[in-house]
């Protein structure tokens, strides 16, 4: 597949709403409020921003201006039926951004809806359980061979063509779907559960898919976070994993005009996420060991963390797009399963470089 480069931005806002189309007794029919997060993803044309490297700030500024009428307001005054889906539609109409790919509304940290130009919705809801496990088939001495535990997180993704409907799957329907599974997993040793004798992230995601897909035909992916920085997606056929790391770096954007503050030496706390697609190892029960991904990335990581990025060898400029291409180059041979890189420069603001199947969107 050809390369696709997306710029992403996120802006929070506080607002109240009530959703009258919901059944009588539904809690969201009552007047209530949320700390919302609006998110956009766009394939911006060259030259759209004032200079290379200004794309993130320019997109965030556009989004902030569009969201401003909603902040600390009753949403029903702007959108008669203010579901997450309708709020995303309203926001799309306010944005004058070329190459806009998706607009999303996250009504809480644990749920949201992202819409594309064809009114196709990606809905997601996050759940958490506490459990122990050990991986019985790993090589001797591997830390995952010892009994240990995690605060696992699971995201259920549902894709739907809305066809002008006010909303897709109700989040409370996802809660009800998850409840019996939660009872099976929470405060358990996963190895003791039938079908989970080798409870890797991949096999756990597949186990969940088999239980939930028959009850939710719109289910498109199951995501399992084994830790806050590593996890797996499964869509019934394909396994995708990711490994995330953070690095603290300094830079100046030399292509910024004189007088622009971004031309001065400054810094960011970056977050990079490596996505890989690979077949399942029938013995180990995983695609690629998260630890191996981290180790293979280390030579690149050491050049990034606590360094000055605009002085890296063979890097013409330290803007996020140039930096992503620089990071990708040495990984082609040592991580051939890699097919996507996400680089966040600020919370919710960054660039995504994809050259394989993009997979499901993560909350950020």
LOZAVO-738962 format. One line per 4 residues: for each residue x, y, z of C-alpha. Coordinates in nm, 4 decimals, decimal comma. Layout:
X/Y/Z ~ ...
***
This chain:
0,0000/0,0000/0,0000 ~ 0,1089/0,3590/-0,0564 ~ 0,2028/0,5877/0,2313 ~ -0,0747/0,7876/0,3977
0,0136/1,0763/0,6259 ~ -0,2484/1,2148/0,8647 ~ -0,2304/1,5111/1,0981 ~ -0,4400/1,4792/1,4131
-0,5562/1,7344/1,6688 ~ -0,7740/1,7284/1,9799 ~ -0,9491/2,0044/2,1762 ~ -1,1451/1,9622/2,5033
-1,4685/2,1380/2,5908 ~ -1,7196/2,1335/2,8774 ~ -2,0894/2,1173/2,8012 ~ -2,4309/1,9941/2,9143
-2,6937/1,8043/2,7183 ~ -2,9967/1,5795/2,7323 ~ -3,0806/1,3218/2,4654 ~ -3,4581/1,2934/2,4371
-3,4619/1,0162/2,1749 ~ -3,3382/0,7638/2,4301 ~ -3,5897/0,5344/2,6033 ~ -3,7770/0,6528/2,9101
-3,5639/0,5930/3,2164 ~ -3,2350/0,6105/3,0287 ~ -2,9985/0,8251/3,2384 ~ -2,8804/1,0286/2,9384
-3,2342/1,1627/2,8886 ~ -3,1769/1,3739/3,1993 ~ -2,9844/1,6983/3,1818 ~ -2,6205/1,6128/3,2476
-2,2719/1,7220/3,1473 ~ -1,9410/1,5873/3,0205 ~ -1,5814/1,6842/2,9728 ~ -1,5859/1,6285/2,5966
-1,2917/1,5901/2,3635 ~ -1,3198/1,6781/1,9941 ~ -1,0724/1,5050/1,7606 ~ -0,9959/1,5442/1,3914
-0,7752/1,3561/1,1482 ~ -0,6854/1,5078/0,8121 ~ -0,4635/1,4323/0,5138 ~ -0,3459/1,7904/0,4712
-0,2128/1,9077/0,1341 ~ 0,1395/2,0452/0,1107 ~ 0,1530/2,4171/0,1752 ~ -0,1713/2,4336/0,3771
0,0040/2,5450/0,6962 ~ 0,2092/2,8657/0,7169 ~ 0,5339/2,6628/0,7060 ~ 0,6408/2,2958/0,7315
0,6048/2,2001/1,0945 ~ 0,3131/2,4336/1,1666 ~ 0,0453/2,1812/1,0630 ~ -0,0318/2,0559/1,4150
-0,0849/2,4022/1,5610 ~ -0,2810/2,5233/1,2580 ~ -0,5174/2,2249/1,2709 ~ -0,5629/2,2596/1,6478
-0,6429/2,6304/1,6042 ~ -0,9083/2,5498/1,3428 ~ -1,0612/2,2877/1,5690 ~ -1,0591/2,5174/1,8732
-1,2409/2,7893/1,6793 ~ -1,5042/2,5396/1,5645 ~ -1,5563/2,4016/1,9153 ~ -1,5718/2,7425/2,0879
-1,9530/2,7884/2,0496 ~ -2,0079/2,4598/2,2365 ~ -1,7811/2,5235/2,5337 ~ -1,9773/2,5795/2,8576
-2,3079/2,5733/2,6710 ~ -2,6183/2,3587/2,6532 ~ -2,5546/2,1506/2,3423 ~ -2,9251/2,1170/2,2602
-2,9247/2,4865/2,1651 ~ -2,6860/2,4071/1,8783 ~ -2,7759/2,0450/1,7980 ~ -3,1365/1,9416/1,8750
-3,0381/1,5763/1,9314 ~ -2,6830/1,6080/2,0672 ~ -2,5601/1,2498/2,0465 ~ -2,1866/1,2038/1,9966
-2,2589/1,1171/1,6331 ~ -2,4639/1,4329/1,5692 ~ -2,2085/1,6496/1,7458 ~ -1,9418/1,5072/1,5145
-2,1622/1,5895/1,2133 ~ -2,2173/1,9452/1,3380 ~ -1,8468/1,9938/1,3970 ~ -1,7620/1,8641/1,0487
-1,9822/2,1363/0,8987 ~ -1,7960/2,4051/1,0933 ~ -1,4496/2,2967/0,9812 ~ -1,2906/2,4348/0,6665
-1,0054/2,1850/0,6482 ~ -0,8955/2,0167/0,3237 ~ -0,8410/1,6432/0,3338 ~ -1,0571/1,5948/0,6414
-1,0778/1,2190/0,7094 ~ -1,2578/1,1783/1,0428 ~ -1,4190/1,3917/1,3097 ~ -1,4697/1,2416/1,6529
-1,6426/1,3250/1,9788 ~ -1,5290/1,1535/2,2971 ~ -1,7963/1,2197/2,5569 ~ -1,5863/1,0550/2,8293
-1,2387/0,9099/2,8637 ~ -1,3914/0,5684/2,7972 ~ -1,6234/0,6182/2,5001 ~ -1,6636/0,8038/2,1752
-1,7710/0,8146/1,8124 ~ -1,5629/0,8972/1,5042 ~ -1,7329/0,9749/1,1704 ~ -1,5941/0,9831/0,8189
-1,7181/1,1705/0,5112 ~ -1,9524/0,8835/0,4155 ~ -2,1350/0,9037/0,7525 ~ -1,9715/0,5805/0,8611
-1,9304/0,5667/1,2381 ~ -1,6625/0,4027/1,4451 ~ -1,7986/0,3706/1,8010 ~ -1,5879/0,2507/2,0908
-1,6213/0,1807/2,4616 ~ -1,3418/0,0991/2,7091 ~ -1,3574/-0,1479/2,9994 ~ -1,1068/-0,2549/3,2652
-1,0454/-0,5657/3,4726 ~ -0,7739/-0,6803/3,7116 ~ -0,6261/-1,0262/3,6567 ~ -0,3194/-1,2476/3,6841
-0,1623/-1,4627/3,4143 ~ 0,1524/-1,6379/3,3034 ~ 0,2596/-1,7494/2,9583 ~ 0,3499/-2,1212/2,9724
0,5220/-2,1531/2,6334 ~ 0,7787/-1,8716/2,6467 ~ 1,1522/-1,9527/2,6586 ~ 1,3063/-2,0266/2,9981
1,3874/-1,7085/3,1863 ~ 1,1353/-1,4902/3,0015 ~ 0,9664/-1,2620/3,2592 ~ 0,6197/-1,3429/3,1241
0,6763/-1,7070/3,2164 ~ 0,6460/-1,6060/3,5813 ~ 0,3036/-1,5584/3,7360 ~ 0,2256/-1,1866/3,7331
-0,0697/-0,9547/3,6781 ~ -0,2043/-0,6523/3,4941 ~ -0,4787/-0,3962/3,5030 ~ -0,6080/-0,5014/3,1619
-0,8129/-0,2653/2,9466 ~ -1,0404/-0,3740/2,6637 ~ -1,1948/-0,1569/2,3940 ~ -1,4922/-0,2839/2,1972
-1,5165/-0,1225/1,8535 ~ -1,8364/-0,1136/1,6479 ~ -1,8458/0,0088/1,2880 ~ -2,1789/0,1155/1,1400
-2,3148/0,2980/0,8383 ~ -2,5454/0,5430/1,0119 ~ -2,7506/0,6480/0,7058 ~ -2,8623/0,9678/0,8820
-2,9520/0,7922/1,2090 ~ -2,9061/1,0086/1,5178 ~ -2,6942/0,7428/1,6854 ~ -2,5509/0,3968/1,6393
-2,5009/0,1394/1,9118 ~ -2,5962/0,2740/2,2534 ~ -2,2975/0,2706/2,4883 ~ -2,5186/0,1174/2,7560
-2,5823/-0,1729/2,5180 ~ -2,2065/-0,2274/2,5099 ~ -2,2020/-0,2146/2,8905 ~ -2,4678/-0,4868/2,9084
-2,2783/-0,6957/2,6517 ~ -1,9583/-0,6698/2,8532 ~ -2,1034/-0,7360/3,2015 ~ -2,1013/-1,1204/3,1936
-1,7514/-1,1223/3,0458 ~ -1,6335/-0,8877/3,3202 ~ -1,7675/-1,1341/3,5760 ~ -1,5578/-1,4115/3,4181
-1,2315/-1,2152/3,4044 ~ -1,2192/-0,9722/3,6974 ~ -1,0031/-1,0814/3,9925 ~ -0,9149/-1,4110/3,8252
-0,6071/-1,5934/3,7065 ~ -0,6689/-1,6051/3,3319 ~ -0,4912/-1,9403/3,2934 ~ -0,7692/-2,1018/3,4992
-1,0407/-1,9976/3,2512 ~ -1,1333/-2,2537/2,9822 ~ -0,9814/-2,1492/2,6511 ~ -0,7173/-1,9248/2,8110
-0,4466/-2,1675/2,9160 ~ -0,2010/-1,9493/2,7182 ~ -0,3453/-1,6007/2,7808 ~ -0,1373/-1,3756/2,5560
-0,2911/-1,0441/2,4493 ~ -0,3588/-1,1929/2,1061 ~ -0,5344/-1,5059/2,2336 ~ -0,7303/-1,3073/2,4903
-0,8514/-1,0724/2,2146 ~ -0,9580/-1,3734/2,0049 ~ -1,1317/-1,5337/2,3063 ~ -1,3283/-1,2128/2,3616
-1,4163/-1,1870/1,9915 ~ -1,5617/-1,5380/1,9894 ~ -1,7877/-1,4550/2,2833 ~ -1,9016/-1,1107/2,1788
-1,9291/-1,1117/1,7988 ~ -2,2404/-1,3362/1,7873 ~ -2,4191/-1,0955/2,0223 ~ -2,2953/-0,7781/1,8498
-2,2796/-0,8144/1,4688 ~ -2,1437/-0,4577/1,4387 ~ -1,8359/-0,5523/1,6419 ~ -1,5367/-0,4678/1,4220
-1,2316/-0,5012/1,6488 ~ -1,1476/-0,6080/2,0015 ~ -0,8546/-0,4250/2,1554 ~ -0,6656/-0,5554/2,4592
-0,4267/-0,3297/2,6482 ~ -0,1958/-0,5589/2,8443 ~ -0,0133/-0,2529/2,9775 ~ -0,0583/0,1191/2,9174
0,2103/0,0994/2,6483 ~ 0,1387/-0,2276/2,4656 ~ -0,1579/-0,4162/2,3302 ~ -0,3260/-0,6074/2,0523
-0,6223/-0,5713/1,8137 ~ -0,8181/-0,8602/1,6626 ~ -1,0930/-0,8411/1,3969 ~ -1,1738/-1,2092/1,3645
-0,8909/-1,2721/1,1180 ~ -0,6003/-1,0328/1,1670 ~ -0,3813/-0,9601/1,4669 ~ -0,2209/-0,6183/1,5079
-0,0023/-0,5210/1,8018 ~ 0,1473/-0,1925/1,9097 ~ 0,4247/-0,0841/2,1428 ~ 0,4457/0,2702/2,2720
0,7365/0,4701/2,4152 ~ 0,7945/0,8290/2,5241 ~ 1,0944/1,0505/2,4722 ~ 1,1872/1,3983/2,5924
1,3600/1,6127/2,3327 ~ 1,4623/1,9633/2,2342 ~ 1,4375/2,1235/1,8904 ~ 1,3908/2,4403/1,6944
1,1952/2,4676/1,3705 ~ 1,4403/2,6400/1,1399 ~ 1,1813/2,6792/0,8629 ~ 0,9601/2,8949/1,0839
0,9694/3,2641/0,9934 ~ 1,1851/3,5046/1,1899 ~ 1,0012/3,6100/1,5031 ~ 0,7890/3,2947/1,5273
0,8386/3,1383/1,8749 ~ 0,8755/2,7925/1,7229 ~ 1,2005/2,9069/1,5659 ~ 1,3450/2,9375/1,9159
1,4950/2,6399/2,0957 ~ 1,2126/2,4592/2,2785 ~ 1,1057/2,1040/2,3577 ~ 0,8296/1,8444/2,3774
0,7364/1,5257/2,5598 ~ 0,6830/1,2993/2,2596 ~ 0,4892/0,9740/2,2436 ~ 0,5552/0,7267/1,9632
0,3479/0,4172/1,8895 ~ 0,4776/0,1372/1,6645 ~ 0,2094/-0,0792/1,4972 ~ 0,2876/-0,4225/1,3563
0,0869/-0,6849/1,1687 ~ 0,2076/-1,0446/1,1729 ~ 0,0706/-1,4009/1,1767 ~ 0,0153/-1,5730/1,5079
0,2882/-1,8067/1,6315 ~ 0,0983/-2,1300/1,6972 ~ 0,3217/-2,2286/1,9923 ~ 0,3931/-1,8974/2,1645
0,0449/-1,7592/2,1006 ~ 0,1679/-1,4147/2,0021 ~ 0,2667/-1,2342/1,6839 ~ 0,5793/-1,0468/1,7955
0,7113/-1,0223/2,1514 ~ 0,6544/-0,6700/2,2880 ~ 0,9984/-0,6916/2,4487 ~ 1,1594/-0,7706/2,1128
0,9907/-0,4681/1,9556 ~ 1,1238/-0,2437/2,2319 ~ 1,4757/-0,3880/2,2028 ~ 1,4889/-0,3527/1,8242
1,3693/0,0064/1,8511 ~ 1,6335/0,0970/2,1111 ~ 1,9091/0,2135/1,8711 ~ 1,6666/0,4690/1,7239
1,5169/0,5561/2,0620 ~ 1,8573/0,6395/2,2123 ~ 1,9114/0,8979/1,9405 ~ 1,5773/1,0621/2,0261
1,5457/1,0607/2,4034 ~ 1,7012/1,3584/2,5857 ~ 1,8547/1,4806/2,2615 ~ 1,8357/1,7820/2,0340
1,6336/1,6631/1,7349 ~ 1,7306/1,9310/1,4830 ~ 2,0904/1,8111/1,5072 ~ 2,0198/1,4467/1,4284
2,2313/1,3138/1,1377 ~ 2,0584/1,3086/0,7991 ~ 1,7474/1,4882/0,9317 ~ 1,6822/1,8042/0,7309
1,4254/1,9477/0,9745 ~ 1,2791/1,8428/1,3112 ~ 0,9110/1,8890/1,2256 ~ 0,6964/1,5838/1,3118
0,6546/1,4657/0,9517 ~ 1,0271/1,4757/0,8760 ~ 1,0991/1,3108/1,2086 ~ 0,8580/1,0231/1,1386
1,0202/0,9471/0,8034 ~ 1,3630/0,9606/0,9715 ~ 1,2470/0,7119/1,2387 ~ 1,0948/0,4769/0,9831
1,4049/0,4416/0,7628 ~ 1,6255/0,2291/0,9930 ~ 1,3313/0,0120/1,1061 ~ 1,2493/-0,1244/0,7594
1,4892/-0,4179/0,7914 ~ 1,4863/-0,4939/1,1646 ~ 1,1049/-0,4647/1,2015 ~ 0,9581/-0,5753/0,8662
0,6158/-0,6294/1,0300 ~ 0,5924/-0,2569/1,1053 ~ 0,3192/-0,0860/0,8994 ~ 0,2281/0,2288/1,0916
0,3908/0,4906/1,3149 ~ 0,2075/0,7418/1,5331 ~ 0,4018/1,0382/1,6718 ~ 0,2312/1,2670/1,9228
0,4050/1,5961/1,9944 ~ 0,1412/1,7202/2,2387 ~ -0,1575/1,5426/2,4005 ~ -0,3880/1,4541/2,1102
-0,1744/1,6373/1,8535 ~ 0,0545/1,4573/1,6136 ~ 0,1069/1,2803/1,2839 ~ 0,0293/0,9245/1,1734
0,2235/0,7553/0,8931 ~ 0,0551/0,4408/0,7554 ~ 0,1718/0,2101/0,4763 ~ -0,0323/-0,1004/0,5600
-0,3764/-0,1695/0,7029 ~ -0,4533/0,1215/0,9320 ~ -0,6485/-0,0786/1,1874 ~ -0,8840/0,0671/1,4468
-0,8401/0,4128/1,5915 ~ -0,7194/0,4268/1,9504 ~ -0,8454/0,6997/2,1843 ~ -0,5122/0,8803/2,1706
***
